[in-house]
Amino acid sequence: MWSWVLWMIVSLVALVLGVALALVLTMRTKHPRALAVVRGFNRRLNNPRALRRAGRPGAELSVLRHVGRSSGKPYETPIGVYPLEEGYLVNLSYGQETDWLRNLRAAGTAELVVDGQSHQVSAARVIGLTEATPHLFPRHTFLVRLLGVTEFLVLQRVPVTSSDGR
């Protein structure tokens, strides 16, 4: 009886380690088909759960509200941000071809909700790991390096003007 239970536990641990290894390899190699699977999984399962809390005071994730470049449909994407003097830093885990970044670039601006506060932002520039490292939270640096993230987006705060131009 116990050998069967032990076998099941070992099998489950091996499965979890195998999935984790596949995820790390996918993220490091940026293989397009594998990335599409990970992005699809996150879009359908992780993002809806993350959006329940993202953007609220004390939440680890923020919410980027953007408009579809073709459809005009509003979208919300949970993202992790690091504060900068002029705005925020976002790691581009999947690279620069994500839908939210393409939508942001097409629209020019988007709304970013961080810690309960709403900000208008624009995609200022993409920087590398060396320039971004000083701004990362120490506990995230290992994970960023493990997953092979090499590109980061600087989101610049956009001054909000009233409807009368002031």
N, C-alpha and C positions, 0 to 999 in steps of 0.2 A: 504493500500500500504506500509506504513512505517513498519508495524508489520512484513510483509513478508521479507523486507530487513534486519530488525533487527534479525529475526529468522535465515536468511542465514549467517549473520556475526557471530552470536553466535555459529552456527553449524560449521562454518569454524574454529573458534578459538578452539572449543572443539576437532575437528579433529586434528589440529596441536598439541595441548597439549597431546592428546592421542598417537600420533605418537612419540612425544618427550619422553613421559613416557615409551613407549614400547622400544625405543632405549636405554634409560638409564637402564632399567631392563635387556635387552639383554646383554649389555656390562658388567653390574655388575655380572650377573649370568654366563656369558660365555656359555650359552646354545648352543650346537653345531649347531642345525638346524637353530636357529634364527641368530646366527653369520654368517652362510653360506649365509643367505638372505642379511644381511647387507653388507658382503664382496662382494657378487655378484652385489649389487646395486652400491657400490662404484667403483668396477672394471669396470662396464659398463657405468656408468653415471658421477660420480664425478671425477674419475682419469683422463679420457681424457680431461676434462675441466681444471683440476688443472695443468696438464702437459703443457698447453699452456704458463703458466707463471713461473712454478716451476723451481728453479735453477738459475734464472736470478738475476742480481743485484737488491736488494731491495725486492725480493719475500719472502714471509713468508715460503713457502715450498721449499724443496730441491728435487733433483732427484737422485734416486739410479738406476744405470744402472748395470744390472746383467744378467747372462746367465742361461737359463733353465737347470736344473740338468739332465733331460732325453732328452729333445729335442735339447739342444744346441742353442735354439733360443734366441736372445737378447730381454730383457724386460726393461722397464723404469717404476719405481714406484715412485709416489710423496710421500715424507715423511717429517715430521717435525723433525728438529734436534735442539739440544741445544749444544753450543760449550763447549768443555772440553780442558784441556791443551794437552792431548794426542790424541784427536780426537773429537768425537761427541757422544751425548747421544740421543737415540731414544726411545719414549715410545712404548711399545708393547701392543697396545690397544686390539688386538685380541689374544694375547698370543704368544707363541713361534712357533706355527704351521702354520704361514703364508707362502705362497709360496716364497715370496721374501727372507725371512730369511733362509728357507730351501735351496734355490738356492745359497745364499751367503755362507752358511756353506759348501755346496758341492763343490763350486768353490774355496773357500778359500779367494778370494778377489772380490771386485766390485769397480765401479767408483761412487763416490758421487760428485754431482755438487751442491755447496753451494755458493750462492751470486755471481754466474758467475765464480767461481773458481772450478777446477776439482781436486779431491783427490782420491787416491787409498786407500781403507779401507778394514779392515777385522773385523769379528765379534769377539771381544776380550772376552767379558763375559757378563752375565746377572746379573743385580743388582736389589735390591728391592727399594721400594718407599722411605724408610728412607734415604738410601744412595743417591738417585737421587734428592730428594727435593731441596737441596741447589743449584742445577744446573738448575732447572726449572725457566722459566720466571714467575714472580709473577701472571700475569694474567692467566696463564695456570694451576696453582696449583689447583684452585677450580674445574676446569673441569676434571682434571686428577683424583681427589678424587671422584667427582660425578660419573664418569664413572667406577670407581673401578679399575683403572689401577694400577697394583702392580709390574709389571715387566718392566724393561728398559734395552736396549741393549747398551753397550759401543762399538762404532765403533772406532777402533784404526787406525790412519793413518799408511800406509805402505810406507816405503821409496821406491821411484821409482828408478830403476836401468836402465841404458841404455842397448842396445842390446849387447854391448861388455863387460858387466858385471861390469861396474863401477857405 
